[in-house]
Amino acid sequence: MESLEAGTAVESFLGAINDSVDGGEATVHDALDEAIATLDLGKAKIKGANGSTLCEVKADGTIMSGVSENLGQVCPSQLLSSLA
């Protein structure tokens, strides 16, 4: 991973993940530098600013919403290799 920033297809800045991990969690900031979510790296969850689970990546790569809807699938081995 070259950058912890996110943007649009026309390269407008949307936000970034802070590069420091505190207690296994990293904070996501929007383009206005406001904290909007937390990544729980140990449980593979994204939590909103209010602490509710927005989505979770299961061990088999299934991405589930906070209300248990299937949002999609990733290949865990490819995801892990892209983070290395």
WOVENQUI-V110944 format. One record per residue. N is the residue number from 0. D_FIRST is the distance of its C-alpha to the first C-alpha in Angstrom with 2 decimals. Layout:
N,D_FIRST / N,D_FIRST
//
This chain:
0,0.00 / 1,3.77 / 2,5.75 / 3,7.46 / 4,10.07 / 5,11.75 / 6,14.41 / 7,17.02 / 8,17.52 / 9,19.53 / 10,16.90 / 11,18.76 / 12,16.87 / 13,17.04 / 14,15.53 / 15,12.80 / 16,12.09 / 17,13.64 / 18,11.89 / 19,14.99 / 20,15.85 / 21,19.59 / 22,21.25 / 23,18.27 / 24,17.63 / 25,15.42 / 26,16.95 / 27,15.93 / 28,17.77 / 29,19.03 / 30,19.77 / 31,22.89 / 32,21.03 / 33,22.80 / 34,21.43 / 35,21.29 / 36,19.66 / 37,18.57 / 38,16.00 / 39,17.91 / 40,15.47 / 41,18.52 / 42,20.01 / 43,17.03 / 44,18.83 / 45,18.35 / 46,21.50 / 47,23.09 / 48,24.55 / 49,27.75 / 50,26.23 / 51,26.76 / 52,24.28 / 53,22.73 / 54,21.01 / 55,20.15 / 56,18.33 / 57,20.99 / 58,20.78 / 59,21.57 / 60,18.69 / 61,21.15 / 62,20.10 / 63,23.22 / 64,24.31 / 65,26.10 / 66,29.34 / 67,28.43 / 68,27.86 / 69,25.66 / 70,22.90 / 71,21.25 / 72,19.53 / 73,16.24 / 74,16.29 / 75,15.30 / 76,14.73 / 77,12.33 / 78,10.42 / 79,10.49 / 80,9.58 / 81,6.32 / 82,5.59 / 83,7.37
//
